[in-house]
Amino acid sequence: MHDHSPRRQQQGDPVDRRRQDDAVASGRTAAHDMFDADVASRGLGIELLAAGDGVAEARMLVTPAMLNGHGIGHGGYVFLLADTAFALACNSHGPATVAAGGEITFVRPVRAGDVLTARATERIRHGRNGIYDVTVRCGDEVVAEFRGRSRTLGRIGGAPG
């Protein structure tokens, strides 16, 4: 999409503030818009439960198609759920943000039929960078811990991107 205006809209412009105010009033954030376009996550049945102010929660049912050769949930699917919650949390502020890196510790295996919930929480944002922690649970039991590092794309507050 091309911007044909004489200047690119800067964060903090009246139009941008109205858009943000409308989103807050409706409960929608940029993370909701991103998730609507996320074919991979939605294709695996991941549900967006909540997203806003640097926090997000997503849920996924472990299906038989997600099992590895040991008959337990493949770690890649658990990582994908955690990464989706991370992406939702870091995009809840508005500017497009992507992963700069992430790591996961698997605490216990998951099985077909398990319903996993991932809750992502922002730890810090500094400049265009952020750090987020995600806990993946099956019921009350922790199954994995994930830490993601984010990078916001483009300009922040008029600074060069």
MDAnalysis code that builds the backbone (N, CA, C; Angstrom):
import MDAnalysis as mda
import numpy as np

u = mda.Universe.empty(483, n_residues=161, atom_resindex=np.repeat(np.arange(161), 3), trajectory=True)
u.add_TopologyAttr("name", ["N", "CA", "C"] * 161)
u.add_TopologyAttr("resid", np.arange(1, 162))
u.add_TopologyAttr("resname", ["MET", "HIS", "ASP", "HIS", "SER", "PRO", "ARG", "ARG", "GLN", "GLN", "GLN", "GLY", "ASP", "PRO", "VAL", "ASP", "ARG", "ARG", "ARG", "GLN", "ASP", "ASP", "ALA", "VAL", "ALA", "SER", "GLY", "ARG", "THR", "ALA", "ALA", "HIS", "ASP", "MET", "PHE", "ASP", "ALA", "ASP", "VAL", "ALA", "SER", "ARG", "GLY", "LEU", "GLY", "ILE", "GLU", "LEU", "LEU", "ALA", "ALA", "GLY", "ASP", "GLY", "VAL", "ALA", "GLU", "ALA", "ARG", "MET", "LEU", "VAL", "THR", "PRO", "ALA", "MET", "LEU", "ASN", "GLY", "HIS", "GLY", "ILE", "GLY", "HIS", "GLY", "GLY", "TYR", "VAL", "PHE", "LEU", "LEU", "ALA", "ASP", "THR", "ALA", "PHE", "ALA", "LEU", "ALA", "CYS", "ASN", "SER", "HIS", "GLY", "PRO", "ALA", "THR", "VAL", "ALA", "ALA", "GLY", "GLY", "GLU", "ILE", "THR", "PHE", "VAL", "ARG", "PRO", "VAL", "ARG", "ALA", "GLY", "ASP", "VAL", "LEU", "THR", "ALA", "ARG", "ALA", "THR", "GLU", "ARG", "ILE", "ARG", "HIS", "GLY", "ARG", "ASN", "GLY", "ILE", "TYR", "ASP", "VAL", "THR", "VAL", "ARG", "CYS", "GLY", "ASP", "GLU", "VAL", "VAL", "ALA", "GLU", "PHE", "ARG", "GLY", "ARG", "SER", "ARG", "THR", "LEU", "GLY", "ARG", "ILE", "GLY", "GLY", "ALA", "PRO", "GLY"])
u.atoms.positions = np.array([
    [0.849, -1.166, 0.000],
    [0.000, 0.000, 0.000],
    [0.895, 1.229, 0.000],
    [0.595, 2.194, -0.848],
    [1.401, 3.398, -0.967],
    [0.758, 4.547, -0.215],
    [1.611, 5.376, 0.377],
    [1.155, 6.571, 1.073],
    [1.311, 7.740, 0.105],
    [0.189, 8.273, -0.379],
    [0.225, 9.355, -1.343],
    [0.122, 10.723, -0.683],
    [0.094, 10.773, 0.628],
    [0.024, 12.060, 1.316],
    [1.387, 12.739, 1.236],
    [1.426, 14.067, 1.439],
    [2.696, 14.780, 1.341],
    [3.718, 14.345, 2.385],
    [3.276, 13.796, 3.478],
    [4.199, 13.279, 4.493],
    [3.590, 12.035, 5.100],
    [4.437, 11.163, 5.618],
    [3.934, 9.961, 6.277],
    [3.333, 10.365, 7.615],
    [2.247, 9.718, 7.988],
    [1.613, 10.028, 9.266],
    [2.542, 9.620, 10.398],
    [2.773, 10.490, 11.332],
    [3.616, 10.212, 12.479],
    [2.759, 9.746, 13.647],
    [3.346, 8.889, 14.490],
    [2.648, 8.462, 15.693],
    [2.317, 9.701, 16.506],
    [1.083, 9.795, 16.987],
    [0.684, 10.945, 17.773],
    [-0.136, 11.942, 16.979],
    [-0.249, 11.769, 15.658],
    [-1.108, 12.637, 14.854],
    [-2.549, 12.475, 15.317],
    [-3.404, 13.516, 15.133],
    [-4.799, 13.427, 15.565],
    [-5.548, 12.224, 14.974],
    [-5.303, 11.907, 13.695],
    [-5.981, 10.766, 13.078],
    [-5.560, 9.480, 13.767],
    [-4.245, 9.346, 14.047],
    [-3.724, 8.163, 14.727],
    [-4.322, 8.044, 16.123],
    [-4.413, 9.153, 16.861],
    [-4.991, 9.129, 18.213],
    [-6.465, 8.724, 18.167],
    [-7.210, 9.227, 17.181],
    [-8.629, 8.835, 17.068],
    [-8.744, 7.348, 16.802],
    [-7.877, 6.814, 15.932],
    [-7.897, 5.385, 15.625],
    [-7.597, 4.576, 16.894],
    [-6.605, 5.006, 17.666],
    [-6.263, 4.317, 18.904],
    [-7.411, 4.404, 19.907],
    [-8.035, 5.582, 20.027],
    [-9.177, 5.734, 20.937],
    [-10.329, 4.822, 20.531],
    [-10.614, 4.722, 19.229],
    [-11.672, 3.831, 18.736],
    [-11.359, 2.385, 19.067],
    [-10.086, 1.988, 18.911],
    [-9.689, 0.606, 19.194],
    [-9.868, 0.293, 20.678],
    [-9.468, 1.233, 21.547],
    [-9.615, 1.020, 22.987],
    [-11.083, 0.880, 23.346],
    [-11.930, 1.727, 22.771],
    [-13.363, 1.678, 23.061],
    [-13.972, 0.353, 22.628],
    [-13.493, -0.221, 21.527],
    [-14.054, -1.474, 21.031],
    [-13.389, -2.687, 21.668],
    [-12.268, -2.507, 22.372],
    [-11.537, -3.624, 22.959],
    [-10.577, -4.276, 21.974],
    [-10.518, -3.770, 20.746],
    [-9.618, -4.314, 19.726],
    [-8.288, -3.563, 19.759],
    [-7.230, -4.310, 19.473],
    [-5.899, -3.716, 19.356],
    [-5.324, -4.097, 18.004],
    [-4.140, -3.580, 17.711],
    [-3.441, -3.972, 16.487],
    [-3.176, -5.475, 16.497],
    [-3.045, -6.059, 17.687],
    [-2.831, -7.506, 17.787],
    [-4.035, -8.275, 17.242],
    [-5.235, -7.777, 17.473],
    [-6.431, -8.432, 16.939],
    [-6.414, -8.416, 15.416],
    [-6.040, -7.281, 14.838],
    [-5.954, -7.175, 13.376],
    [-4.886, -8.118, 12.835],
    [-3.738, -8.188, 13.507],
    [-2.666, -9.090, 13.085],
    [-3.146, -10.541, 13.133],
    [-3.832, -10.917, 14.222],
    [-4.301, -12.290, 14.366],
    [-5.328, -12.644, 13.295],
    [-6.187, -11.695, 12.940],
    [-7.162, -11.939, 11.872],
    [-6.479, -12.341, 10.573],
    [-5.267, -11.845, 10.342],
    [-4.526, -12.141, 9.117],
    [-3.552, -13.307, 9.286],
    [-3.456, -13.897, 10.479],
    [-2.489, -14.958, 10.781],
    [-3.064, -16.316, 10.383],
    [-2.850, -16.697, 9.144],
    [-3.391, -17.942, 8.603],
    [-2.780, -19.156, 9.311],
    [-1.500, -19.108, 9.622],
    [-0.826, -20.249, 10.254],
    [-1.428, -20.569, 11.619],
    [-1.512, -19.562, 12.490],
    [-2.026, -19.795, 13.844],
    [-3.496, -20.209, 13.827],
    [-4.295, -19.493, 13.063],
    [-5.717, -19.819, 13.004],
    [-5.940, -21.184, 12.354],
    [-5.090, -21.541, 11.384],
    [-5.196, -22.840, 10.720],
    [-4.936, -24.002, 11.660],
    [-4.183, -23.765, 12.719],
    [-3.928, -24.805, 13.716],
    [-4.954, -24.772, 14.848],
    [-5.947, -23.911, 14.710],
    [-7.003, -23.846, 15.725],
    [-6.663, -22.975, 16.910],
    [-5.613, -22.192, 16.830],
    [-5.259, -21.302, 17.941],
    [-6.321, -20.214, 18.039],
    [-6.739, -19.959, 19.274],
    [-7.747, -18.932, 19.552],
    [-7.102, -17.782, 20.314],
    [-7.455, -16.574, 19.926],
    [-7.045, -15.378, 20.660],
    [-8.059, -15.171, 21.778],
    [-7.590, -15.230, 23.023],
    [-8.473, -15.034, 24.173],
    [-8.485, -13.578, 24.622],
    [-7.308, -12.935, 24.609],
    [-7.206, -11.543, 25.054],
    [-5.892, -10.967, 24.561],
    [-5.903, -9.653, 24.300],
    [-4.662, -8.963, 23.935],
    [-4.831, -7.484, 24.222],
    [-3.858, -6.909, 24.909],
    [-3.871, -5.485, 25.176],
    [-2.816, -5.096, 26.177],
    [-2.238, -3.917, 25.981],
    [-1.300, -3.326, 26.931],
    [-0.130, -4.258, 27.272],
    [0.430, -4.930, 26.248],
    [1.618, -5.742, 26.471],
    [1.365, -7.125, 27.035],
    [0.106, -7.537, 27.103],
    [-0.259, -8.860, 27.627],
    [-1.175, -9.524, 26.604],
    [-1.048, -10.840, 26.458],
    [-1.945, -11.562, 25.555],
    [-2.095, -13.000, 26.023],
    [-3.206, -13.592, 25.621],
    [-3.479, -14.980, 25.963],
    [-4.076, -15.676, 24.748],
    [-3.563, -16.883, 24.466],
    [-4.042, -17.681, 23.336],
    [-4.195, -19.129, 23.785],
    [-5.059, -19.861, 23.073],
    [-5.364, -21.244, 23.458],
    [-5.305, -22.137, 22.221],
    [-4.884, -23.413, 22.448],
    [-4.804, -24.378, 21.355],
    [-5.098, -25.783, 21.880],
    [-5.870, -26.541, 21.122],
    [-6.116, -27.954, 21.403],
    [-5.030, -28.761, 20.702],
    [-4.364, -29.656, 21.442],
    [-3.374, -30.549, 20.847],
    [-4.135, -31.680, 20.149],
    [-3.937, -31.790, 18.843],
    [-4.630, -32.809, 18.049],
    [-3.690, -33.980, 17.767],
    [-4.226, -35.133, 17.363],
    [-3.361, -36.273, 17.003],
    [-2.356, -35.938, 15.896],
    [-2.695, -35.006, 15.005],
    [-1.779, -34.604, 13.932],
    [-0.573, -33.836, 14.465],
    [-0.605, -33.419, 15.736],
    [0.487, -32.649, 16.335],
    [1.440, -33.524, 17.142],
    [1.273, -34.852, 17.094],
    [2.112, -35.756, 17.879],
    [3.371, -36.126, 17.109],
    [4.449, -36.334, 17.850],
    [5.710, -36.746, 17.229],
    [5.839, -38.273, 17.267],
    [6.992, -38.780, 16.925],
    [7.228, -40.226, 16.873],
    [7.207, -40.917, 18.220],
    [7.203, -40.161, 19.300],
    [7.112, -40.738, 20.650],
    [5.677, -40.730, 21.159],
    [4.759, -40.239, 20.340],
    [3.351, -40.198, 20.744],
    [3.010, -39.041, 21.673],
    [3.903, -38.072, 21.763],
    [3.633, -36.881, 22.578],
    [3.618, -35.668, 21.651],
    [3.107, -34.549, 22.168],
    [3.022, -33.344, 21.358],
    [4.389, -32.879, 20.883],
    [4.482, -32.579, 19.595],
    [5.728, -32.083, 19.010],
    [6.015, -30.700, 19.590],
    [7.232, -30.492, 20.040],
    [7.613, -29.224, 20.660],
    [7.435, -28.021, 19.749],
    [7.516, -28.232, 18.453],
    [7.330, -27.127, 17.516],
    [5.955, -26.504, 17.618],
    [4.934, -27.325, 17.908],
    [3.579, -26.782, 18.060],
    [3.437, -26.000, 19.360],
    [4.080, -26.472, 20.416],
    [4.057, -25.742, 21.691],
    [4.790, -24.411, 21.515],
    [5.917, -24.443, 20.802],
    [6.663, -23.216, 20.513],
    [5.794, -22.259, 19.707],
    [5.090, -22.784, 18.698],
    [4.247, -21.938, 17.854],
    [3.151, -21.250, 18.667],
    [2.528, -21.980, 19.592],
    [1.508, -21.365, 20.449],
    [2.128, -20.255, 21.292],
    [3.279, -20.533, 21.922],
    [3.953, -19.518, 22.741],
    [4.352, -18.317, 21.893],
    [4.865, -18.577, 20.693],
    [5.282, -17.505, 19.793],
    [4.090, -16.664, 19.350],
    [2.946, -17.292, 19.153],
    [1.741, -16.551, 18.777],
    [1.314, -15.619, 19.902],
    [1.306, -16.114, 21.143],
    [0.946, -15.261, 22.282],
    [1.943, -14.112, 22.418],
    [3.225, -14.404, 22.232],
    [4.278, -13.383, 22.256],
    [4.011, -12.318, 21.198],
    [3.718, -12.748, 19.966],
    [3.445, -11.802, 18.874],
    [2.237, -10.933, 19.188],
    [1.216, -11.524, 19.775],
    [0.014, -10.764, 20.128],
    [0.324, -9.720, 21.193],
    [1.111, -10.093, 22.194],
    [1.449, -9.146, 23.265],
    [2.289, -7.990, 22.731],
    [3.313, -8.300, 21.925],
    [4.184, -7.205, 21.485],
    [3.543, -6.369, 20.384],
    [2.506, -6.863, 19.729],
    [1.785, -6.061, 18.739],
    [0.564, -5.366, 19.326],
    [0.286, -5.569, 20.602],
    [-0.887, -4.948, 21.224],
    [-0.736, -3.433, 21.361],
    [0.497, -2.937, 21.272],
    [0.742, -1.494, 21.404],
    [0.477, -0.728, 20.120],
    [0.510, -1.400, 18.986],
    [0.189, -0.710, 17.739],
    [1.219, -0.790, 16.648],
    [2.444, -0.311, 16.831],
    [3.387, -0.401, 15.716],
    [3.693, -1.866, 15.391],
    [3.854, -2.175, 14.109],
    [4.175, -3.549, 13.699],
    [5.478, -3.986, 14.347],
    [5.423, -5.146, 14.995],
    [6.565, -5.662, 15.747],
    [6.759, -7.131, 15.389],
    [8.018, -7.547, 15.233],
    [8.346, -8.920, 14.865],
    [9.306, -9.513, 15.893],
    [9.464, -10.819, 15.819],
    [10.389, -11.510, 16.716],
    [11.824, -11.280, 16.266],
    [12.692, -10.980, 17.216],
    [14.128, -10.915, 16.974],
    [14.783, -12.207, 17.438],
    [14.068, -12.953, 18.277],
    [14.575, -14.230, 18.767],
    [13.654, -14.772, 19.836],
    [13.827, -16.046, 20.115],
    [13.028, -16.667, 21.163],
    [13.620, -17.998, 21.553],
    [13.359, -18.375, 22.781],
    [13.811, -19.689, 23.262],
    [12.757, -20.255, 24.181],
    [12.739, -21.581, 24.266],
    [11.711, -22.237, 25.061],
    [12.332, -23.349, 25.890],
    [11.773, -23.544, 27.067],
    [12.112, -24.684, 27.911],
    [10.857, -25.516, 28.064],
    [10.935, -26.786, 27.667],
    [9.799, -27.698, 27.809],
    [9.863, -28.342, 29.186],
    [8.805, -28.167, 29.971],
    [8.781, -28.644, 31.346],
    [8.184, -30.038, 31.440],
    [7.144, -30.287, 30.661],
    [6.539, -31.622, 30.640],
    [5.888, -31.844, 29.276],
    [5.735, -33.124, 28.879],
    [5.132, -33.394, 27.574],
    [3.639, -33.086, 27.563],
    [3.138, -32.845, 26.359],
    [1.701, -32.665, 26.175],
    [1.200, -33.819, 25.306],
    [-0.108, -34.064, 25.374],
    [-0.700, -35.205, 24.674],
    [-1.923, -34.767, 23.885],
    [-2.313, -35.599, 22.953],
    [-3.525, -35.326, 22.176],
    [-4.688, -35.128, 23.144],
    [-5.483, -34.119, 22.891],
    [-6.623, -33.794, 23.751],
    [-6.330, -32.730, 24.787],
    [-5.034, -32.459, 25.038],
    [-4.687, -31.391, 25.989],
    [-5.080, -30.035, 25.394],
    [-5.627, -29.183, 26.234],
    [-5.915, -27.802, 25.843],
    [-4.855, -26.932, 26.496],
    [-4.049, -26.282, 25.669],
    [-2.952, -25.464, 26.157],
    [-3.327, -23.989, 26.102],
    [-2.931, -23.258, 27.133],
    [-3.142, -21.816, 27.178],
    [-1.787, -21.156, 27.375],
    [-1.492, -20.184, 26.528],
    [-0.237, -19.436, 26.623],
    [-0.549, -18.007, 27.019],
    [0.107, -17.537, 28.071],
    [-0.066, -16.152, 28.524],
    [1.269, -15.436, 28.394],
    [1.280, -14.393, 27.575],
    [2.491, -13.608, 27.330],
    [2.416, -12.305, 28.113],
    [3.542, -11.922, 28.689],
    [3.625, -10.693, 29.474],
    [4.874, -9.915, 29.087],
    [4.681, -8.650, 28.810],
    [5.808, -7.770, 28.497],
    [6.643, -7.556, 29.752],
    [7.951, -7.716, 29.621],
    [8.858, -7.449, 30.736],
    [9.452, -6.056, 30.604],
    [9.859, -5.690, 29.379],
    [10.438, -4.363, 29.163],
    [10.407, -4.035, 27.671],
    [10.222, -2.748, 27.388],
    [10.416, -2.222, 26.033],
    [11.436, -1.103, 26.147],
    [12.411, -1.128, 25.279],
    [13.440, -0.082, 25.277],
    [13.750, 0.245, 23.820],
    [13.440, 1.488, 23.430],
    [13.585, 1.865, 22.030],
    [12.681, 0.987, 21.179],
    [13.261, 0.345, 20.187],
    [12.484, -0.540, 19.302],
    [12.537, -1.996, 19.747],
    [13.119, -2.276, 20.913],
    [13.312, -3.645, 21.392],
    [12.399, -3.954, 22.568],
    [12.083, -5.225, 22.733],
    [11.282, -5.638, 23.873],
    [11.627, -7.055, 24.292],
    [11.293, -7.367, 25.532],
    [11.464, -8.718, 26.073],
    [10.135, -9.134, 26.673],
    [9.697, -10.349, 26.323],
    [8.402, -10.882, 26.759],
    [8.583, -12.292, 27.279],
    [7.875, -12.627, 28.348],
    [7.858, -13.986, 28.876],
    [6.489, -14.593, 28.627],
    [6.503, -15.873, 28.270],
    [5.265, -16.607, 27.986],
    [5.280, -17.891, 28.795],
    [4.201, -18.130, 29.519],
    [4.009, -19.396, 30.224],
    [2.918, -20.164, 29.505],
    [3.222, -21.416, 29.159],
    [2.246, -22.294, 28.520],
    [1.797, -23.297, 29.568],
    [0.474, -23.398, 29.731],
    [-0.110, -24.290, 30.740],
    [-1.103, -25.254, 30.112],
    [-1.244, -26.387, 30.768],
    [-2.334, -27.314, 30.502],
    [-3.093, -27.372, 31.825],
    [-4.234, -26.705, 31.873],
    [-4.920, -26.536, 33.158],
    [-4.055, -25.680, 34.054],
    [-3.774, -26.181, 35.264],
    [-2.934, -25.443, 36.209],
    [-1.454, -25.794, 36.094],
    [-1.138, -26.776, 35.256],
    [0.227, -27.271, 35.157],
    [1.028, -26.541, 34.087],
    [2.214, -26.055, 34.443],
    [3.102, -25.421, 33.476],
    [3.718, -26.510, 32.599],
    [3.632, -26.317, 31.273],
    [4.239, -27.281, 30.347],
    [5.454, -26.691, 29.631],
    [5.539, -25.354, 29.554],
    [6.694, -24.728, 28.897],
    [6.814, -23.270, 29.325],
    [8.061, -22.782, 29.284],
    [8.362, -21.366, 29.512],
    [9.132, -20.856, 28.307],
    [8.705, -19.708, 27.795],
    [9.264, -19.124, 26.574],
    [9.683, -17.693, 26.872],
    [10.806, -17.274, 26.303],
    [11.208, -15.864, 26.370],
    [11.451, -15.391, 24.941],
    [10.786, -14.295, 24.587],
    [10.916, -13.742, 23.249],
    [11.493, -12.343, 23.277],
    [12.261, -12.041, 22.246],
    [12.829, -10.705, 22.057],
    [12.198, -10.115, 20.804],
    [11.696, -8.908, 20.913],
    [10.974, -8.286, 19.793],
    [11.730, -7.087, 19.243],
    [11.345, -6.731, 18.022],
    [11.891, -5.546, 17.352],
    [10.751, -4.864, 16.612],
    [10.508, -3.600, 16.938],
    [9.469, -2.823, 16.267],
    [10.016, -2.330, 14.933],
    [9.195, -2.456, 13.904],
    [9.590, -2.035, 12.559],
    [9.312, -0.552, 12.372],
    [10.038, 0.074, 11.478],
    [9.746, 1.460, 11.100],
    [10.136, 2.461, 12.157],
    [9.360, 3.529, 12.180],
    [9.683, 4.673, 13.033],
    [8.941, 4.624, 14.353],
    [9.572, 5.130, 15.373],
    [8.972, 5.312, 16.697],
    [9.118, 6.785, 17.038],
    [8.004, 7.465, 17.222],
    [8.050, 8.864, 17.634],
    [8.844, 9.767, 16.712],
    [8.855, 9.439, 15.411],
    [9.540, 10.290, 14.442],
    [11.018, 10.020, 14.302],
    [11.586, 9.082, 15.094],
    [13.003, 8.762, 14.980],
    [13.247, 7.944, 13.720],
    [14.423, 8.040, 13.110],
    [14.700, 7.247, 11.920],
    [14.556, 5.759, 12.214],
    [14.044, 5.000, 11.238],
    [13.803, 3.561, 11.411],
    [14.924, 2.719, 11.100],
])
